[in-house]
């Protein structure tokens, strides 16, 4: 893709994942526009030269104005709340925000030049499925997962009516970060930032369950570096803009390798040179026992493969977090 293909709007582009996607698109020579309400995003994550609008994606008129003003032809929709356990405590908030943003963007597209749509979805739509491939049926087990699966269904139902080529990227567990201000994940609901915060407080790291039917008793996940995930978005956007393709697909973005929560925490404590300290708060119904990706689909369809190891992802987080503390 080149700039002649039109601008891409990235909703939620000041968020942890969104900021990496913004930079990857810009580095590929694609003109990028960002909308973010900064409820969880950080303005300083947006690089110079990228047009930024502060606002909410549920505001259909605002989104349409941005699409028309900047001649947007593609959208990466990341604006959403993203935590399964939190969604169990705040279900109304999650449904209102995540579906409101999705419907706001879909309604705003009508009558514009937008023809391509990448949806940020999640492996959470699969539930506790172990290894998942293109034949695995969705089985969402949290409010968050149901909002993501519902967003996929909205897109699938509406795409023909508004003439969209689309793809839903089902991310697995995202870690790591690039080298720019506030690049690391700051969410206290996610494993690495939450554990690192506990280390800084000289308290044990909280985990949710040590009695799963797994080799070490902790949940198995597929951890993918956010830099690799961002690269997958550029490849997916390029795929969508090709002619004579079958455009409507869901695709998993993961490494294909399961690692346990305990393995990640061990690596983190080794990185900061501290003895491992954990506190089990018990299993949560929103947390599946094990889920990891079939990585072949992304490799074959998008020519995408992950490059970053868990060790390098965790090291990057520690460096960025320490820098923000100085």
C-alpha positions as CSV (number, residue, x, y, z in Angstrom):
1,X,0.0,0.0,0.0
2,X,1.0,3.6,-0.6
3,X,-0.5,6.9,0.4
4,X,-2.4,7.0,-2.9
5,X,-4.6,4.3,-1.5
6,X,-6.1,6.9,0.8
7,X,-5.9,7.6,4.5
8,X,-6.7,5.1,7.3
9,X,-8.6,6.1,10.4
10,X,-7.4,4.3,13.5
11,X,-9.9,4.5,16.3
12,X,-8.4,4.2,19.8
13,X,-5.0,5.1,18.3
14,X,-3.7,6.6,21.6
15,X,-4.2,3.3,23.4
16,X,-1.4,0.7,24.0
17,X,-2.1,-1.4,21.0
18,X,-3.5,1.4,18.9
19,X,-0.3,3.6,19.2
20,X,1.8,0.7,17.9
21,X,-0.6,0.2,14.9
22,X,-0.5,4.0,14.2
23,X,3.3,3.9,14.0
24,X,3.5,0.8,11.9
25,X,1.0,2.3,9.4
26,X,2.9,5.6,9.3
27,X,6.3,3.8,8.9
28,X,4.7,2.0,5.9
29,X,4.0,5.3,4.2
30,X,0.3,5.3,4.9
31,X,-1.5,8.5,5.9
32,X,-3.0,8.0,9.3
33,X,-5.8,9.7,11.2
34,X,-6.5,9.0,14.9
35,X,-9.7,9.4,17.0
36,X,-9.4,8.6,20.7
37,X,-11.5,9.9,23.6
38,X,-8.4,9.5,25.9
39,X,-10.4,7.7,28.6
40,X,-7.6,5.1,28.7
41,X,-5.3,6.4,25.8
42,X,-2.4,8.7,26.3
43,X,-2.0,11.7,23.9
44,X,1.8,11.6,24.0
45,X,1.8,8.2,22.3
46,X,0.7,9.8,19.0
47,X,3.7,10.6,16.9
48,X,4.3,14.0,15.3
49,X,2.7,14.3,11.8
50,X,-0.3,12.2,12.6
51,X,-3.7,14.0,12.7
52,X,-5.4,13.5,16.0
53,X,-9.0,14.2,17.0
54,X,-10.1,13.9,20.6
55,X,-13.6,12.4,20.6
56,X,-15.8,9.4,21.1
57,X,-16.6,6.9,18.3
58,X,-20.2,6.7,19.4
59,X,-20.5,10.3,18.1
60,X,-21.6,9.4,14.6
61,X,-21.5,13.0,13.3
62,X,-17.9,13.5,14.5
63,X,-16.6,10.3,13.0
64,X,-18.3,11.1,9.6
65,X,-16.8,14.5,9.6
66,X,-13.3,13.1,10.1
67,X,-13.9,10.4,7.4
68,X,-15.0,13.0,4.8
69,X,-12.5,15.8,5.8
70,X,-9.5,13.5,5.5
71,X,-10.7,11.4,2.6
72,X,-10.5,8.2,4.6
73,X,-10.8,4.9,2.7
74,X,-9.9,2.4,5.4
75,X,-10.6,2.0,9.2
76,X,-8.8,0.0,11.9
77,X,-11.4,-0.1,14.7
78,X,-9.6,-0.6,18.1
79,X,-11.7,1.7,20.3
80,X,-13.1,-0.5,23.1
81,X,-12.8,-1.5,26.7
82,X,-10.8,-4.8,26.8
83,X,-10.7,-6.6,30.1
84,X,-12.7,-9.8,30.7
85,X,-12.7,-9.7,34.6
86,X,-13.5,-6.0,34.6
87,X,-16.4,-6.6,32.2
88,X,-17.9,-9.0,34.7
89,X,-18.0,-6.2,37.3
90,X,-19.1,-3.5,34.8
91,X,-21.3,-5.2,32.2
92,X,-23.5,-2.2,31.4
93,X,-20.5,0.0,30.9
94,X,-18.9,-2.6,28.5
95,X,-22.0,-3.1,26.4
96,X,-22.6,0.7,26.2
97,X,-19.1,1.6,25.3
98,X,-18.0,-1.3,23.0
99,X,-21.3,-1.6,21.0
100,X,-21.8,2.2,21.0
101,X,-18.4,2.8,19.4
102,X,-18.9,0.0,16.9
103,X,-22.4,1.2,15.8
104,X,-21.2,4.8,15.7
105,X,-18.4,4.0,13.3
106,X,-20.6,1.7,11.1
107,X,-23.3,4.4,10.9
108,X,-20.7,7.1,10.1
109,X,-19.3,5.1,7.2
110,X,-22.5,5.4,5.1
111,X,-22.1,7.9,2.3
112,X,-18.3,8.1,2.6
113,X,-15.4,6.7,0.6
114,X,-14.5,4.0,3.3
115,X,-14.2,0.6,1.6
116,X,-11.9,-1.3,4.0
117,X,-12.4,-2.3,7.6
118,X,-10.2,-4.1,10.1
119,X,-11.8,-5.0,13.4
120,X,-9.9,-5.5,16.6
121,X,-11.4,-8.6,18.0
122,X,-10.1,-11.1,20.6
123,X,-9.3,-14.8,21.3
124,X,-11.8,-14.3,24.1
125,X,-14.5,-15.1,21.6
126,X,-13.4,-18.7,21.7
127,X,-13.7,-19.2,25.4
128,X,-11.9,-22.2,27.0
129,X,-11.0,-24.0,23.8
130,X,-7.4,-25.0,24.0
131,X,-5.9,-25.0,20.5
132,X,-8.1,-23.0,18.2
133,X,-8.1,-23.0,14.4
134,X,-10.4,-21.7,11.6
135,X,-12.9,-24.5,12.4
136,X,-13.3,-23.7,16.1
137,X,-16.7,-22.3,17.0
138,X,-16.9,-19.1,19.1
139,X,-17.9,-19.7,22.7
140,X,-17.6,-16.3,24.5
141,X,-17.6,-16.6,28.3
142,X,-17.4,-13.0,29.5
143,X,-19.2,-9.8,28.8
144,X,-16.1,-8.4,27.1
145,X,-15.9,-11.5,24.8
146,X,-19.6,-11.2,23.9
147,X,-19.2,-7.5,23.0
148,X,-16.3,-8.5,20.6
149,X,-18.3,-11.3,19.1
150,X,-21.3,-9.1,18.7
151,X,-19.1,-6.5,17.0
152,X,-18.0,-9.1,14.5
153,X,-21.6,-10.0,13.8
154,X,-22.6,-6.3,13.3
155,X,-19.7,-6.0,10.8
156,X,-20.7,-9.2,8.9
157,X,-24.3,-8.2,8.7
158,X,-23.7,-4.6,7.6
159,X,-20.7,-4.9,5.3
160,X,-22.6,-5.8,2.1
161,X,-25.0,-2.9,2.6
162,X,-22.3,-0.3,2.9
163,X,-19.9,-2.0,0.4
164,X,-17.0,-3.0,2.8
165,X,-14.2,-5.4,2.4
166,X,-13.5,-6.5,6.0
167,X,-11.4,-8.7,8.3
168,X,-11.7,-9.4,12.0
169,X,-8.4,-9.9,13.7
170,X,-8.7,-12.1,16.8
171,X,-5.8,-11.1,19.0
172,X,-4.3,-13.4,21.5
173,X,-2.6,-12.1,24.7
174,X,-0.7,-9.0,23.8
175,X,2.6,-8.1,25.6
176,X,5.8,-6.1,24.9
177,X,6.2,-2.7,23.4
178,X,8.2,-0.5,21.1
179,X,10.6,2.3,22.0
180,X,8.6,5.6,22.2
181,X,7.0,7.6,25.1
182,X,4.5,5.6,27.2
183,X,4.8,2.6,24.8
184,X,4.2,0.0,27.5
185,X,0.8,-1.3,28.6
186,X,-0.3,0.4,31.8
187,X,-3.4,-1.6,32.5
188,X,-3.7,-3.1,36.0
189,X,-5.9,-5.8,34.5
190,X,-3.2,-7.3,32.4
191,X,-0.6,-9.8,33.6
192,X,2.8,-8.1,33.0
193,X,1.9,-4.5,33.9
194,X,-0.1,-5.6,37.0
195,X,2.8,-7.9,38.2
196,X,5.4,-5.2,37.5
197,X,3.4,-2.7,39.6
198,X,3.3,-5.2,42.5
199,X,7.0,-5.7,42.3
200,X,7.5,-2.0,42.5
201,X,5.3,-1.9,45.6
202,X,7.3,-4.9,47.0
203,X,4.2,-7.0,47.1
204,X,3.5,-10.5,45.6
205,X,2.1,-10.6,42.1
206,X,-1.6,-11.6,42.0
207,X,-2.6,-14.5,39.8
208,X,-6.0,-16.0,39.2
209,X,-5.7,-19.7,39.8
210,X,-3.0,-22.3,40.4
211,X,-5.2,-25.4,40.1
212,X,-5.9,-25.5,36.4
213,X,-5.4,-28.8,34.6
214,X,-2.2,-27.6,33.0
215,X,1.5,-28.6,33.5
216,X,2.2,-26.1,36.3
217,X,-1.4,-25.4,37.4
218,X,-1.7,-21.9,35.9
219,X,-3.6,-20.9,32.8
220,X,-2.1,-21.4,29.4
221,X,-2.1,-18.5,26.9
222,X,-0.6,-17.5,23.6
223,X,1.4,-14.3,24.1
224,X,2.1,-12.2,21.1
225,X,4.3,-9.1,21.0
226,X,2.4,-5.8,20.2
227,X,5.1,-5.0,17.6
228,X,4.3,-8.2,15.8
229,X,0.6,-7.5,16.1
230,X,1.0,-4.0,14.6
231,X,2.9,-5.5,11.7
232,X,0.0,-8.0,11.2
233,X,-2.4,-5.0,10.8
234,X,-0.4,-3.5,8.0
235,X,-0.3,-6.9,6.2
236,X,-4.0,-7.3,6.7
237,X,-4.7,-3.8,5.4
238,X,-2.6,-4.6,2.3
239,X,-4.5,-7.9,1.8
240,X,-7.9,-6.1,1.9
241,X,-6.9,-3.6,-0.7
242,X,-6.0,-6.2,-3.2
243,X,-8.5,-6.9,-6.0
244,X,-10.2,-10.2,-6.7
245,X,-10.0,-11.6,-3.2
246,X,-12.5,-13.2,-0.9
247,X,-12.6,-10.3,1.6
248,X,-14.7,-11.5,4.5
249,X,-12.6,-13.4,7.0
250,X,-11.9,-13.8,10.7
251,X,-8.2,-14.6,11.5
252,X,-6.3,-15.4,14.6
253,X,-3.2,-13.4,15.4
254,X,-1.0,-15.4,17.8
255,X,2.3,-17.3,17.9
256,X,0.8,-20.8,18.1
257,X,2.8,-21.6,21.3
258,X,1.1,-21.8,24.7
259,X,2.9,-20.5,27.7
260,X,1.7,-20.5,31.3
261,X,1.1,-17.5,33.6
262,X,3.8,-18.9,35.9
263,X,6.3,-19.1,33.1
264,X,5.7,-15.4,32.2
265,X,6.0,-14.3,35.8
266,X,9.2,-16.3,36.2
267,X,10.7,-14.5,33.2
268,X,9.6,-11.1,34.6
269,X,11.1,-11.7,38.0
270,X,14.3,-12.9,36.4
271,X,14.4,-9.7,34.3
272,X,14.1,-7.4,37.3
273,X,16.4,-9.8,39.3
274,X,14.0,-10.4,42.1
275,X,12.8,-13.7,43.7
276,X,9.5,-14.9,42.5
277,X,6.5,-13.9,44.8
278,X,2.9,-14.7,43.9
279,X,-0.4,-14.7,45.6
280,X,-3.3,-16.8,44.2
281,X,-6.6,-15.0,44.4
282,X,-8.5,-17.9,43.0
283,X,-9.9,-18.8,39.6
284,X,-12.2,-16.3,37.9
285,X,-15.1,-17.5,35.7
286,X,-14.0,-15.1,32.9
287,X,-10.6,-16.8,32.6
288,X,-10.4,-19.9,30.4
289,X,-8.0,-22.7,31.3
290,X,-6.1,-22.7,28.1
291,X,-6.4,-21.1,24.7
292,X,-3.8,-20.7,21.9
293,X,-3.8,-20.0,18.2
294,X,-3.3,-21.9,15.0
295,X,-0.6,-19.6,13.6
296,X,-0.7,-21.2,10.1
297,X,-3.7,-19.1,8.9
298,X,-2.0,-15.7,9.4
299,X,1.2,-17.1,7.8
300,X,-0.5,-18.5,4.8
301,X,-3.0,-15.6,4.2
302,X,-0.9,-12.6,5.3
303,X,2.7,-13.9,5.1
304,X,3.0,-12.8,8.7
305,X,5.1,-14.5,11.4
306,X,5.9,-13.3,14.9
307,X,9.5,-12.1,15.4
308,X,9.7,-11.2,19.1
309,X,10.4,-13.7,22.0
310,X,8.7,-13.5,25.3
311,X,12.0,-12.6,26.9
312,X,12.4,-9.6,24.6
313,X,8.8,-8.6,25.1
314,X,9.2,-8.5,28.9
315,X,12.5,-6.8,28.7
316,X,11.0,-4.0,26.5
317,X,8.2,-3.6,29.1
318,X,10.6,-3.2,32.0
319,X,12.7,-0.7,30.1
320,X,9.7,1.5,29.1
321,X,8.1,1.3,32.5
322,X,11.4,2.3,34.3
323,X,11.8,5.2,31.8
324,X,8.4,6.5,32.6
325,X,9.2,6.4,36.3
326,X,12.3,8.6,36.0
